[in-house]
Amino acid sequence: MFDLKTLVRPNILALKPYSSARDEFKGDEGVFLDANENPFGTLNRYPNSDQKNLKQKLTAYNGIANNNTFAGNGSDEIIDLIYRIFCNPGKDKALTFTPTFGMYQVAADINDIELITLPLNDEFQINRNDLTSYFEDENLKLIFICSPNNPTGNCFNKSDIEFILKNFKGIVIIDEAYADFSDQQSWQNSFEAYPNLIVIQTFSKAWALAAARIGIAYANDEIIQLLNNVKMPYNISKLNETAAIEALENRKDFEANKQIILDEKALLIQELKTLDIIKKIYPSDANFLLVEVEDANQLYQNLVDQKVITRNRNSLVKNSIRITVGRPEENKKLIKALTDLIGFKNLSSLNTTK
């Protein structure tokens, strides 16, 4: 029987959350003299601290109830809150699989939590046999799973994730920042079957709102209540909440732009396969490609010199760069830059031979 209270830090269980003016009065009309706001201006009022309008739009979009939805200031805030709720500094541990999203480590370091990192296999999948011994560690509270994974781009095998959810007694976080680009089914509706599950999504990628910093978590209502208790009172601005609501109301553009990205990814893969400079293209369920090259450091700098900016991932996956799928004209510029580099390399080699 899953008992959430045994995983939560005692001080968090005992916490009396801050009650803001907008928590105590829920109405939208009246003479507001309760929050010490400036009475002038158009952005002078505090936003709703529970983002009820955004959550209502999300419920209409995916059918998940408000009390199972949390909105954070980007996924980064959600990751940090999860550490603070479940992990005692200097004592408890978390686990993830590498290479993966770097914020799991940064947030662990900030909160003085040991993060165990298990390497993925050659296909960038989880080695299930490596996990069993860790499940018995009573100080291991969290497992972070990024699927589709960053920087590798692939989804993890469903059976491996199910194995973790069924056998780990702590909290499992599935980070689905890139799930909108994948054909794999989301885990967002699985928290009823797995009460220890938190699914994180974001408006930063497929919804094109990276600047707005809106992250979403789905979980059972007890976990959502803990997140609400620990978060800052007004963690999302009215401007950013409005941007997310407008995006949800404009599904036509969302779907059209997502399809363009997926079509461009397929074209980009075809073009990259024709270039000798590209040694390997790893399978991707996201809006980016991890590619192996002969010398990632040199190629990255050569592309920067042509004002084409990729991400050098050589420190995580040897001689690899990560390429985000851009607009058609941007992808063409990338291919031209790579083609020009090949031509320059061949010309240099010919001159050296002479």
Buried (B, 14 or more C-beta within 10 A) or exposed (E): EEEBEEBBBEEBEEBEEEEBBBBEEEEEEEEBEEEEEEEEEEEEBBBBBBBEBBBBBBBEEBEBEBEBBBBBBBBBBBBBBBBBBBBBEEEBBBBBBBBBBEBBBBBBEEBEBBBBBBEBEEEBBBEBEEBEEBBEBEEBBBBBBBBBBBBBBBBBBEEBBBBBBEEBBBBBBBBBBBBBBBEBEBBBBBBEEBBBBBBBBBBBBBBBBEEBBBBBBBBBEEBBBBBBBBBEBBBBBBEBBBBBBEBBEEEEEBEEBBEEBBEBBEBBBEBBEEBEBBEEBBBBBBBBBBBBBEEBEEBBEBBEEBEBEBBBBBEBBEBBBBBBBBEEEEBBBBBEBBBEBEEEBEEEEEEEEE
